[in-house]
Amino acid sequence: MAKGSGALVYLDINNLKAQNDVGGHLSGDRAILTCAEILRNCTRPTDLIARIGGDEFLLWLDGVTQEGAAGRAEALPRPCRPADRAVRRAGKAARRLTRHRRV
């Protein structure tokens, strides 16, 4: 694996708008914080977690292969797991990043 390779995974918290509508924004804020904590517990120190919007997160999975990216995404707890198509895309992205980042 080339230095600097990895995979970028997009995550979206399901039903956050409904949670805000029913429980209020404080409830939605708690859901976001809970998801962030789950992601921190499921990643390594070399990975990066970023909240990019209301209910959207990006994960940079450092140094993973195509198979590793898909496996790591599938291993996330259900509330934070990307949709199946996103898991497939994570594997494809890891392959492309690995191919383009070789020195």
C-alpha positions in Angstrom: 0.0 0.0 0.0 1.4 3.4 -1.0 2.0 5.9 1.7 -0.9 8.3 1.9 -3.5 5.9 0.5 -6.8 5.2 2.1 -10.5 5.5 1.7 -13.0 8.3 2.1 -16.4 7.2 3.5 -19.5 9.4 3.5 -22.0 8.9 6.3 -25.5 10.4 6.8 -27.5 10.0 10.0 -30.9 8.6 9.1 -34.1 10.3 10.3 -32.4 13.3 12.0 -35.0 15.7 10.6 -37.7 13.6 12.1 -35.9 13.4 15.4 -35.6 17.2 15.4 -39.3 17.6 14.6 -40.5 15.3 17.3 -37.9 15.7 20.0 -36.6 19.2 19.3 -33.2 20.4 18.3 -31.6 19.4 21.6 -32.6 15.8 20.9 -31.1 16.0 17.4 -27.9 17.5 18.8 -27.7 14.6 21.2 -28.1 12.2 18.3 -25.2 13.9 16.4 -23.0 13.8 19.5 -23.8 10.1 20.1 -23.0 9.2 16.5 -19.7 11.2 16.7 -18.8 9.2 19.9 -19.6 5.9 18.2 -17.4 6.9 15.3 -14.6 7.8 17.6 -14.8 4.4 19.3 -14.8 2.6 15.9 -11.8 4.3 14.4 -8.1 4.3 14.8 -6.0 7.3 15.9 -4.7 7.5 12.3 -8.2 7.8 10.8 -10.0 11.2 10.6 -13.6 12.0 11.4 -15.2 15.2 10.1 -18.7 16.5 10.4 -19.4 18.3 7.1 -23.0 19.3 7.6 -26.1 18.9 9.7 -26.2 15.1 9.7 -23.3 14.3 7.4 -19.9 12.9 8.4 -16.8 11.9 6.4 -14.3 9.3 7.6 -10.8 9.1 6.2 -9.7 5.5 6.7 -6.0 5.8 6.5 -4.0 3.1 4.8 -6.8 0.7 4.0 -7.2 -1.5 1.0 -10.3 -1.8 -1.1 -11.4 -4.8 0.9 -10.4 -3.2 4.2 -12.5 0.0 3.4 -15.6 -2.1 2.7 -15.1 -4.2 5.8 -14.5 -1.3 8.1 -17.6 0.5 6.8 -19.7 -2.7 7.3 -18.4 -3.1 10.8 -19.8 0.3 11.9 -22.8 0.0 14.2 -26.1 0.2 12.3 -27.0 3.8 13.2 -23.7 5.0 11.7 -23.2 2.6 8.9 -23.3 3.9 5.3 -25.9 2.4 2.9 -24.8 -0.7 1.1 -24.1 1.3 -2.1 -21.8 3.6 -0.1 -19.9 0.6 1.3 -19.4 -0.6 -2.3 -18.3 2.9 -3.3 -15.8 3.0 -0.3 -14.1 -0.1 -1.7 -13.9 1.4 -5.2 -12.6 4.7 -3.9 -9.9 2.9 -1.9 -8.8 1.2 -5.1 -8.7 4.4 -7.0 -6.9 6.3 -4.3 -4.4 3.5 -3.9 -3.7 3.5 -7.7 -3.4 7.3 -8.0 -1.3 7.8 -4.9 1.5 5.4 -5.7 4.9 7.0 -5.9 
